């Protein structure tokens, strides 16, 4: 049995639609202005981003939960993004296909937030 690490990723509706197109098995390629893919280490941090940023930017936000092979993640250091409660991995965009291949099981939506206009 392979050891896995649980991670979360806050996403907006467009990114979620692209994830759904993969059968909930992979994250979409990054855009040219997005050099880093950053899954986060806690659900609380993902909730904060989905609720406070994704809803404002696109009307709704979603928290996804997924497992990644720990032996794959070991090549990356956890980064602190503005405080000890804000920990994330910084995966270079060119490494995202390998990251996706290291996902075990499916990506699950565990929380959803909507703006007032979408409520």
C-alpha positions as CSV (number, residue, x, y, z in Angstrom):
1,X,0.0,0.0,0.0
2,X,1.3,3.5,-0.9
3,X,1.4,6.2,1.7
4,X,-0.6,9.3,0.7
5,X,-0.9,12.9,1.9
6,X,-4.3,14.6,1.9
7,X,-4.3,18.0,0.3
8,X,-6.9,20.6,-0.6
9,X,-7.3,23.0,-3.5
10,X,-9.6,26.0,-3.6
11,X,-11.1,26.4,-7.1
12,X,-13.6,28.6,-8.9
13,X,-16.3,27.3,-11.2
14,X,-14.2,27.4,-14.4
15,X,-11.4,25.3,-12.9
16,X,-14.0,22.9,-11.3
17,X,-15.6,22.4,-14.8
18,X,-12.2,21.5,-16.2
19,X,-11.5,19.0,-13.3
20,X,-15.0,17.5,-13.9
21,X,-14.0,16.9,-17.6
22,X,-11.2,14.6,-16.4
23,X,-13.6,12.5,-14.4
24,X,-12.4,14.2,-11.2
25,X,-8.9,12.7,-11.6
26,X,-6.7,15.7,-12.6
27,X,-6.2,19.4,-12.4
28,X,-6.1,21.4,-15.6
29,X,-2.8,22.9,-17.0
30,X,-1.8,26.3,-15.6
31,X,-2.3,29.4,-17.7
32,X,0.8,31.2,-18.9
33,X,0.4,33.8,-16.1
34,X,0.2,31.0,-13.5
35,X,3.7,29.5,-13.1
36,X,2.9,27.6,-9.9
37,X,0.1,25.2,-8.9
38,X,-0.4,25.5,-5.1
39,X,-2.4,22.8,-3.3
40,X,-2.7,23.7,0.4
41,X,-2.2,21.6,3.5
42,X,-5.4,22.3,5.5
43,X,-9.0,22.5,4.8
44,X,-9.3,25.7,6.8
45,X,-6.9,27.5,4.6
46,X,-8.6,26.2,1.4
47,X,-12.0,27.4,2.8
48,X,-10.6,30.9,3.4
49,X,-9.3,31.1,-0.2
50,X,-12.5,29.7,-1.7
51,X,-14.8,31.8,0.4
52,X,-12.9,35.0,0.4
53,X,-11.1,35.0,-3.0
54,X,-12.9,32.7,-5.4
55,X,-16.4,33.9,-4.6
56,X,-15.3,37.5,-5.1
57,X,-13.5,36.7,-8.4
58,X,-16.1,34.4,-10.0
59,X,-19.3,34.3,-7.9
60,X,-18.6,30.9,-6.3
61,X,-15.8,28.9,-4.7
62,X,-15.2,25.2,-4.1
63,X,-12.9,23.3,-1.8
64,X,-11.5,20.1,-3.3
65,X,-9.9,17.3,-1.3
66,X,-7.6,14.7,-2.8
67,X,-4.7,12.4,-1.9
68,X,-1.2,12.4,-3.5
69,X,1.5,9.8,-3.1
70,X,3.7,11.0,-0.3
71,X,6.9,9.8,-2.0
72,X,6.1,12.1,-4.9
73,X,5.4,15.1,-2.6
74,X,8.7,14.5,-0.7
75,X,10.6,16.4,-3.5
76,X,8.8,19.6,-2.6
77,X,9.1,21.7,0.5
78,X,6.0,23.1,2.2
79,X,5.9,26.9,1.8
80,X,4.5,29.4,4.2
81,X,2.3,31.9,2.4
82,X,1.8,34.8,4.8
83,X,1.5,32.9,8.1
84,X,1.9,29.6,9.9
85,X,-1.7,28.7,9.1
86,X,-1.2,29.3,5.4
87,X,0.9,26.3,4.2
88,X,1.0,25.1,0.7
89,X,3.1,23.2,-1.8
90,X,4.5,25.1,-4.8
91,X,4.4,22.8,-7.8
92,X,5.9,24.3,-11.0
93,X,3.4,24.4,-13.8
94,X,5.6,22.1,-15.9
95,X,5.5,19.5,-13.1
96,X,1.6,19.4,-13.0
97,X,1.3,16.4,-15.3
98,X,3.5,14.4,-12.9
99,X,1.6,15.7,-9.9
100,X,-1.7,14.6,-11.5
101,X,-0.2,11.2,-12.1
102,X,0.6,11.0,-8.4
103,X,-3.0,11.6,-7.3
104,X,-4.5,8.5,-5.8
105,X,-8.3,8.2,-6.3
106,X,-10.6,11.0,-7.2
107,X,-10.7,14.7,-6.5
108,X,-13.7,15.4,-4.3
109,X,-15.6,18.7,-3.8
110,X,-16.1,18.9,0.0
111,X,-17.4,22.5,0.4
112,X,-19.1,25.1,-1.8
113,X,-19.5,28.8,-1.3
114,X,-21.7,31.2,-3.4
115,X,-21.9,34.9,-3.6
116,X,-25.1,36.7,-2.8
117,X,-26.1,36.9,-6.5
118,X,-25.7,33.1,-6.8
119,X,-27.3,32.1,-3.5
